[in-house]
Amino acid sequence: MSKALRIIISGGGTGGHIFPAVSIANAIKEKRPDAEILFVGAIGRMEMQRVPAAGYKIEGLPICGFDRKNLLKNFAVLYKIWKSQRMAKKIIRQFKPMAAVGVGGYASGPTLNQCAAMGIPCLIQEQNSYAGVTNKLLAKKAQKICVAYEGMERFFPAEKIMLTGNPVRQALLDTTLTREEAIRQFGLDPQKKTILLVGGSLGARTINESILRHLDLVETSGVQFIWQTGKYYHATIMDELGKHDEMPMLKVTDFISDMGAAYRAADLVISRAGASSISEFCLIGKPVILVPSPNVAEDHQTKNAMALVNKEAALYVKDAEAPDTLLRLAIDTVADDAKLQSLSTHILSMALPDSASIIADEVIKLAEGQA
């Protein structure tokens, strides 16, 4: 009988890192129920809540990023990095992992550095089309690098790269609702075209502005909208909408818990261009207009978006131009059945299914080499 596996998975900071990490863990447990999995995250970041909620143990490191505006604060950052390295070393010695997985984010740096120094094989998973700083630094020490986009040889050693795609939330793929059932779930009319607007759990100011500035166009469009405002903006938006006549074509919510139903209801989605979201759109074949966030490292959301736009698999609107042009483009696009079909066909062709399972197989292979 094979020895029980012990795997460390490290990283986080955003849902874009955490969803793939948990999906990989779930796939490992499905293949090897005896596997013991320990997460290592950054204290104060969202993984410290999300990972236990998914049923896994997590240890926290005090690590944070460099402050580029106030260089004096970086003395404290350097101390936290040093302390995180020591804590990671202790965690690894106690847990004795057979393999380590890094998904990007602050914590994966010290964790995988220490694992590599102790001879533990490492796999990194890069979600974006433009590699993150942590993963670029770790690439030399990793045995395997799983990526979601072609052309990643410009960041990583070609012989280590494996094109696997990004693991996504399984619930999105498992929904059994019909389009009509999903639309009725949101209290809308199945006979009308439906646009879904999402800006992430906290919201996206620009996407919200694009609707608020053009409520007259919303009313006269003949289209209905599911609008996830994000928790941060919801109260202000509801106050603004309260000044207008009732708008039955507008279903407004701060957060959508059942994204599988929301995607099934939508004929067109408007979204930021995070790697996890894009992978979801590819797998479900959903036409999308991408509005990349300008507030991310290396402008990687624009690079993610252009990887689709260049293959006619998505439409793209610059953040600065969205309040003026986004809504009109969306209404025109959702009325054009041939355009919707073309976008759906092209984005489906970019899907890489079974990502979590494929990555889990690679992790198990690395671990079994140590068993």
Disulfide bonds with the S-S distance in Angstrom:
none
